[in-house]
Amino acid sequence: MTSHRPTRRAVLGGLVTAGALATPALLARPANTQSLRRVTLTLPWVAEGSNLFAFVARMKGYWSDQGLDVQISRGYGSVAAAQATGAGQFDFGIAASSSLIQQAAKNLPLVGLACSGYDAQMGIGVLAGSPIAEPRQLEGKQLGGTTTSGEYPFLPAFAQRAGFDLSKVRLVTVDPQVRQRILADRTVDAICGFAGSIAPSLAAQGVQTRFMLYSAFGMRFYGNYLMTQRERLRTDAALCDAVARGLMQGMKFALLDPAESIRLFMRAVPEMALTAGAQETIRVGLGIFRYSAIPPAEVQDQPLGYTPPQPFDGMIDMTMAALGAAGDQRPRLADIMTNEHLGGVSMSEAELKQARDGAAEFGRYLR
């Protein structure tokens, strides 16, 4: 799966009601955990398709089999999740790669342990039937956006790379709660955001979209990262290995058996079933996640969660250019990312093909 603030994702239209998951209550707690070691984990946002694999890891017993009782809390944006993890409020966190970088630049002692996706899915969303087929056609059009959303600060760099004049685009800034609606009712011609959060809830309402991704123009950010404090990694590497292993086992299961993964998720977060369209929202959200989580060819011989160092170093440069503030220091790659504690979960060629074939239908949202 960017500098994500607590409002970085638009609240999924109709998926989470005002009361649902409104507190940082711990989610998905199987019984009989008295003898297990308690570990806390914060999500980047509410429970949704893009982080469903954490609940799969919990419900399948991938953590409890290793003696861990991992208690999952909802998040309030990737920046907040990274800050809370860096401050030790949670043992581990899942947050966007750019939030890891941004907060490390502010001297928070964070380290990324495992990557859960190879495209953050930042981009420009249009209705499926829109005549806008490429970014330069945004000139003279209205583009809705939320200034606190993670992709927004990267708009100028995207415009430069995609070859259009951002000053010729009418930017309409709105709250995240209405961003999707103004696209659906055609108030604006396009919106910027994260495909994995915007497309699923609109699809559940019968509104089909497609996204022009930043990554298609050389601005590839990896997705969400499992992260912890550097001191924890130094003093308790075995725990880091176990948490990463369980999470990657959950991700592998979600890639190969999405239907059962959704069933497990609905059991873990039963309030989701109370909302109209939730099943389709989760199905599409998980599908888009799966499409971007399948390891690309250059890392398919590595364990799940592997990060190619050179592209990550480029992400550091892009993040510092767009989000660096006075007093920030560019973090060293070796300080904030490691591939040494992934847990050794791998996928065979046949499993990769199965995952790729199963997720293929969701590629239409991302091009």
C-alpha positions as CSV (number, residue, x, y, z in Angstrom):
1,M,0.0,0.0,0.0
2,T,2.8,9.0,1.6
3,S,2.3,11.5,4.4
4,H,-1.0,10.2,5.6
5,R,-2.7,12.3,8.3
6,P,-5.7,11.1,10.3
7,T,-8.0,12.1,7.5
8,R,-5.9,10.7,4.7
9,R,-8.5,8.3,3.5
10,A,-12.0,9.4,2.8
11,V,-14.4,7.7,5.2
12,L,-15.8,4.9,3.2
13,G,-19.2,6.0,2.0
14,G,-21.7,4.1,4.1
15,L,-19.2,1.4,5.1
16,V,-18.4,2.7,8.6
17,T,-21.2,4.5,10.4
18,A,-20.5,7.3,12.8
19,G,-20.5,5.0,15.8
20,A,-18.8,2.0,14.2
21,L,-15.1,1.6,15.2
22,A,-15.2,5.2,16.5
23,T,-13.0,4.4,19.4
24,P,-9.5,2.7,19.4
25,A,-11.1,-0.4,20.8
26,L,-9.2,-3.6,20.2
27,L,-10.6,-5.8,17.5
28,A,-10.8,-9.5,16.8
29,R,-9.9,-11.1,20.1
30,P,-10.2,-14.9,20.1
31,A,-10.7,-16.6,23.4
32,N,-8.1,-18.6,25.4
33,T,-5.3,-16.1,25.2
34,Q,-4.3,-16.2,28.9
35,S,-1.0,-18.0,28.2
36,L,0.0,-15.9,25.2
37,R,2.2,-12.9,25.1
38,R,0.2,-9.8,24.6
39,V,1.3,-7.6,21.6
40,T,-0.4,-4.5,20.3
41,L,-0.8,-3.5,16.7
42,T,-2.4,-0.4,15.2
43,L,-3.8,-0.3,11.7
44,P,-3.4,2.8,9.5
45,W,-7.1,3.3,9.3
46,V,-10.4,1.6,9.9
47,A,-10.8,-2.2,9.3
48,E,-11.1,-2.5,5.5
49,G,-10.1,-4.6,2.6
50,S,-6.6,-3.3,2.4
51,N,-5.7,-4.4,5.9
52,L,-8.0,-7.4,6.1
53,F,-4.9,-9.7,6.0
54,A,-4.1,-8.7,9.6
55,F,-7.4,-10.1,10.8
56,V,-6.8,-13.2,8.8
57,A,-3.5,-13.7,10.6
58,R,-5.3,-13.3,13.9
59,M,-8.3,-15.6,13.1
60,K,-6.2,-18.3,11.4
61,G,-4.0,-18.5,14.5
62,Y,-0.8,-17.6,12.7
63,W,0.3,-15.4,15.7
64,S,-1.2,-17.6,18.5
65,D,0.7,-20.6,17.1
66,Q,3.8,-18.6,17.9
67,G,2.7,-17.8,21.4
68,L,1.4,-14.3,20.7
69,D,-1.9,-12.6,21.4
70,V,-1.8,-9.7,18.8
71,Q,-4.5,-7.2,19.6
72,I,-5.5,-5.1,16.6
73,S,-6.6,-1.5,17.0
74,R,-8.1,0.7,14.3
75,G,-6.0,3.7,13.2
76,Y,-6.6,7.4,12.4
77,G,-4.4,7.7,9.4
78,S,-0.9,6.6,8.6
79,V,0.9,9.6,10.1
80,A,-0.9,9.0,13.4
81,A,-0.2,5.3,13.2
82,A,3.5,5.9,12.6
83,Q,3.7,8.5,15.4
84,A,1.9,6.3,17.9
85,T,4.2,3.4,17.0
86,G,7.4,5.4,17.1
87,A,6.3,6.8,20.5
88,G,5.8,3.3,21.9
89,Q,2.0,3.6,22.3
90,F,1.8,0.4,20.2
91,D,4.3,-2.4,19.9
92,F,3.9,-2.5,16.1
93,G,2.0,-0.5,13.5
94,I,1.0,-0.7,9.9
95,A,1.3,2.5,8.0
96,A,2.2,4.0,4.6
97,S,5.8,3.9,3.5
98,S,6.0,7.7,3.2
99,S,4.7,8.1,6.7
100,L,7.5,5.9,7.9
101,I,10.0,8.0,6.0
102,Q,8.5,11.3,7.1
103,Q,8.3,10.5,10.8
104,A,11.8,9.0,10.7
105,A,13.0,12.3,9.3
106,K,11.6,13.9,12.4
107,N,13.7,11.7,14.5
108,L,11.1,9.1,15.5
109,P,13.0,5.8,16.0
110,L,11.0,3.7,13.4
111,V,12.1,0.8,11.3
112,G,10.1,-0.9,8.6
113,L,10.0,-4.7,8.9
114,A,7.9,-5.9,6.0
115,C,6.2,-4.4,2.9
116,S,2.6,-5.4,2.2
117,G,2.3,-3.9,-1.3
118,Y,4.3,-2.6,-4.2
119,D,2.1,0.4,-5.1
120,A,0.4,2.8,-2.7
121,Q,-2.2,3.4,-5.4
122,M,-2.0,7.2,-5.2
123,G,-3.6,8.8,-8.2
124,I,-6.3,10.6,-10.0
125,G,-9.7,9.0,-10.1
126,V,-12.3,9.5,-12.7
127,L,-15.6,7.9,-13.5
128,A,-15.2,4.8,-15.7
129,G,-16.9,6.6,-18.7
130,S,-15.0,9.8,-18.4
131,P,-13.4,11.2,-21.5
132,I,-10.3,12.0,-19.4
133,A,-7.9,9.3,-20.5
134,E,-4.6,10.8,-19.5
135,P,-3.4,13.4,-16.9
136,R,-2.8,16.2,-19.4
137,Q,-6.5,16.2,-20.1
138,L,-7.1,17.5,-16.6
139,E,-6.2,21.0,-17.8
140,G,-9.3,23.2,-17.8
141,K,-11.1,20.7,-15.6
142,Q,-12.1,20.6,-12.0
143,L,-10.1,18.3,-9.7
144,G,-11.4,17.6,-6.2
145,G,-9.0,16.9,-3.4
146,T,-8.4,16.9,0.4
147,T,-5.4,18.8,1.4
148,T,-4.7,16.6,4.4
149,S,-4.8,13.4,2.3
150,G,-1.5,11.7,1.7
151,E,-1.4,12.0,-2.1
152,Y,-2.2,15.7,-2.2
153,P,1.3,17.1,-1.4
154,F,2.7,15.1,-4.3
155,L,0.4,16.7,-6.9
156,P,2.9,19.3,-8.2
157,A,5.5,16.6,-8.7
158,F,3.0,14.4,-10.4
159,A,1.9,17.2,-12.7
160,Q,5.5,17.8,-13.7
161,R,6.2,14.2,-14.4
162,A,2.9,13.6,-16.2
163,G,3.4,16.7,-18.4
164,F,0.5,19.0,-17.5
165,D,0.2,22.5,-16.0
166,L,-1.3,22.2,-12.5
167,S,-2.1,26.0,-12.6
168,K,-4.5,25.3,-15.4
169,V,-6.5,22.8,-13.3
170,R,-9.2,24.1,-11.0
171,L,-8.5,22.6,-7.6
172,V,-11.6,22.1,-5.5
173,T,-10.7,21.3,-1.9
174,V,-13.2,19.4,0.2
175,D,-13.5,17.4,3.4
176,P,-12.7,13.7,2.9
177,Q,-16.3,12.7,3.8
178,V,-17.6,14.4,0.6
179,R,-14.7,13.8,-1.8
180,Q,-16.2,10.6,-3.3
181,R,-19.7,12.1,-3.5
182,I,-18.6,15.1,-5.7
183,L,-17.1,12.6,-8.2
184,A,-20.1,10.4,-8.2
185,D,-22.5,13.3,-8.7
186,R,-20.2,14.9,-11.3
187,T,-19.7,18.1,-9.4
188,V,-16.0,17.7,-10.4
189,D,-14.4,15.9,-13.3
190,A,-11.8,14.0,-11.2
191,I,-10.6,13.6,-7.7
192,C,-7.2,12.7,-6.2
193,G,-6.8,10.0,-3.6
194,F,-6.0,6.4,-2.9
195,A,-7.7,4.0,-5.3
196,G,-7.8,1.3,-2.6
197,S,-10.0,3.4,-0.4
198,I,-12.1,5.3,-2.9
199,A,-13.0,2.8,-5.6
200,P,-14.4,0.0,-3.3
201,S,-17.1,2.1,-1.6
202,L,-18.1,3.7,-4.9
203,A,-18.3,0.3,-6.6
204,A,-20.6,-0.9,-3.8
205,Q,-22.9,2.0,-4.8
206,G,-22.8,1.0,-8.4
207,V,-20.4,3.8,-9.4
208,Q,-17.4,2.5,-11.4
209,T,-14.2,4.4,-11.5
210,R,-10.6,4.1,-12.8
211,F,-7.4,5.7,-11.6
212,M,-4.4,7.2,-13.3
213,L,-1.7,6.2,-10.8
214,Y,1.3,8.3,-9.8
215,S,3.3,5.2,-10.2
216,A,2.7,5.1,-13.9
217,F,4.7,8.3,-14.2
218,G,7.7,7.2,-12.2
219,M,6.4,8.1,-8.7
220,R,6.1,4.6,-7.3
221,F,5.6,4.4,-3.5
222,Y,5.3,1.1,-1.9
223,G,2.2,0.3,0.2
224,N,1.8,-0.1,3.9
225,Y,4.7,-1.3,6.1
226,L,4.8,-3.3,9.3
227,M,6.9,-1.2,11.6
228,T,8.2,-1.0,15.1
229,Q,10.7,0.9,17.2
230,R,14.4,0.4,16.4
231,E,15.1,-0.4,20.1
232,R,12.5,-3.2,20.0
233,L,14.2,-4.7,17.0
234,R,17.6,-4.5,18.7
235,T,16.4,-6.1,21.9
236,D,13.7,-8.5,20.8
237,A,14.4,-9.5,17.2
238,A,12.6,-12.9,17.8
239,L,9.3,-11.1,18.5
240,C,9.7,-9.0,15.4
241,D,10.3,-12.1,13.4
242,A,7.2,-13.8,14.8
243,V,4.9,-10.8,14.2
244,A,6.2,-10.4,10.6
245,R,5.9,-14.1,9.9
246,G,2.3,-14.2,11.1
247,L,1.3,-11.1,9.2
248,M,2.9,-12.4,6.0
249,Q,1.1,-15.8,6.5
250,G,-2.1,-13.8,6.7
251,M,-1.2,-11.9,3.5
252,K,-0.4,-15.1,1.7
253,F,-3.7,-16.6,2.7
254,A,-5.6,-13.5,1.6
255,L,-3.9,-13.6,-1.8
256,L,-4.8,-17.2,-2.4
257,D,-8.3,-17.5,-0.8
258,P,-10.0,-14.2,-0.8
259,A,-13.5,-15.6,-0.2
260,E,-12.5,-17.4,3.0
261,S,-10.5,-14.3,4.0
262,I,-13.6,-12.1,3.7
263,R,-15.6,-14.6,5.8
264,L,-12.9,-14.6,8.5
265,F,-12.8,-10.8,8.4
266,M,-16.6,-10.5,8.8
267,R,-16.4,-12.8,11.8
268,A,-13.6,-10.7,13.3
269,V,-15.4,-7.4,12.7
270,P,-19.1,-8.3,12.8
271,E,-20.3,-4.7,12.8
272,M,-19.2,-4.5,9.1
273,A,-22.1,-6.8,8.2
274,L,-24.6,-4.3,9.5
275,T,-23.9,-1.8,6.8
276,A,-25.4,-2.0,3.3
277,G,-22.9,-2.7,0.6
278,A,-20.2,-3.8,3.1
279,Q,-19.6,-7.2,1.4
280,E,-19.0,-5.6,-2.0
281,T,-16.9,-2.8,-0.5
282,I,-14.6,-5.3,1.2
283,R,-14.5,-7.6,-1.8
284,V,-13.3,-4.8,-4.1
285,G,-11.0,-3.3,-1.5
286,L,-9.3,-6.7,-0.9
287,G,-9.2,-7.3,-4.7
288,I,-7.4,-4.0,-5.3
289,F,-5.0,-4.7,-2.5
290,R,-4.3,-8.2,-3.9
291,Y,-3.6,-6.7,-7.3
292,S,-0.8,-4.5,-5.9
293,A,0.4,-6.9,-3.2
294,I,1.5,-9.7,-5.5
295,P,5.3,-9.5,-5.6
296,P,6.7,-8.2,-8.9
297,A,9.1,-10.4,-10.9
298,E,12.3,-8.8,-9.5
299,V,11.4,-10.0,-5.9
300,Q,9.5,-13.2,-6.5
301,D,12.4,-15.3,-5.3
302,Q,12.4,-13.4,-2.0
303,P,10.2,-14.0,1.0
304,L,6.9,-12.1,1.2
305,G,7.4,-8.6,2.5
306,Y,10.8,-8.1,0.8
307,T,11.7,-4.5,-0.1
308,P,14.1,-3.8,-3.0
309,P,16.5,-1.2,-1.4
310,Q,17.2,1.0,-4.4
311,P,13.5,2.0,-5.1
312,F,13.0,2.6,-1.4
313,D,15.9,5.0,-1.4
314,G,14.2,6.8,-4.2
315,M,11.0,7.0,-2.1
316,I,13.0,8.7,0.6
317,D,14.1,11.4,-1.9
318,M,10.6,12.0,-3.1
319,T,9.2,12.1,0.4
320,M,11.8,14.6,1.6
321,A,11.2,16.8,-1.5
322,A,7.5,17.0,-1.0
323,L,7.1,16.7,2.8
324,G,10.4,17.7,4.3
325,A,10.1,20.5,6.9
326,A,12.6,22.7,8.7
327,G,14.7,20.6,11.0
328,D,14.0,17.3,9.2
329,Q,17.0,15.1,8.4
330,R,17.0,12.7,5.5
331,P,16.9,9.2,7.2
332,R,19.5,6.6,6.1
333,L,18.0,3.6,4.3
334,A,19.8,1.2,6.6
335,D,18.2,2.9,9.7
336,I,14.6,2.7,8.6
337,M,14.2,-0.5,6.5
338,T,15.4,-4.1,6.9
339,N,14.8,-7.3,5.1
340,E,16.3,-9.4,7.8
341,H,13.1,-10.2,9.8
342,L,10.5,-11.1,7.2
343,G,9.6,-14.5,8.7
344,G,10.5,-16.6,5.7
345,V,7.0,-16.9,4.1
346,S,7.3,-17.6,0.4
347,M,5.0,-18.4,-2.6
348,S,5.6,-21.0,-5.3
349,E,5.3,-20.2,-9.0
350,A,1.9,-21.9,-9.0
351,E,0.7,-19.9,-6.0
352,L,1.9,-16.7,-7.6
353,K,0.0,-17.5,-10.8
354,Q,-3.1,-18.4,-8.8
355,A,-2.9,-15.1,-6.9
356,R,-2.2,-13.1,-10.1
357,D,-5.1,-14.7,-12.0
358,G,-7.5,-14.2,-9.1
359,A,-6.7,-10.5,-8.8
360,A,-6.6,-9.7,-12.5
361,E,-10.2,-8.4,-12.7
362,F,-9.4,-5.6,-10.2
363,G,-6.7,-4.2,-12.5
364,R,-9.4,-2.2,-14.3
365,Y,-9.7,0.1,-11.3
366,L,-6.0,1.0,-11.6
367,R,-5.6,2.0,-15.3
